[in-house]
């Protein structure tokens, strides 16, 4: 696989790592996906609820090219988010993870066992500040 480094502009990334590694088949010239490392201490601010969620353990967001932009996903949730750019997809995904943590936490008693497991997994990586 070929690797390269991309610098995300700080004013766009809203806390997303300033470097991402692009992986693609060696010599093919086509990018398979982009890895965006998310570091401990990152604060995800949700404007609507005026809440902040903090990353407590590092994790990786994988950004895959789609017909209409990019899809962001990771191993800490079985969900994905879309965006028209790499930056937008990563931001949307971080906002979604924070929102998901808060919603699952508020509704924990009514959740099915698989959703309770999803909440516990998110708690390993994120916490409400």
Buried (B, 14 or more C-beta within 10 A) or exposed (E): EBEEEEEBEEEEBBBBBEEBBBBBEEEEEEBBBBBBBBEEEBEBBBEEEEBEBBBEEEBBBBBBBEEEBBBBBBEBBEEBBBBEEBBBBBBBBBBBBBBBBBEBBEEEEEBEEEBBEBBEBBBEBBBEE
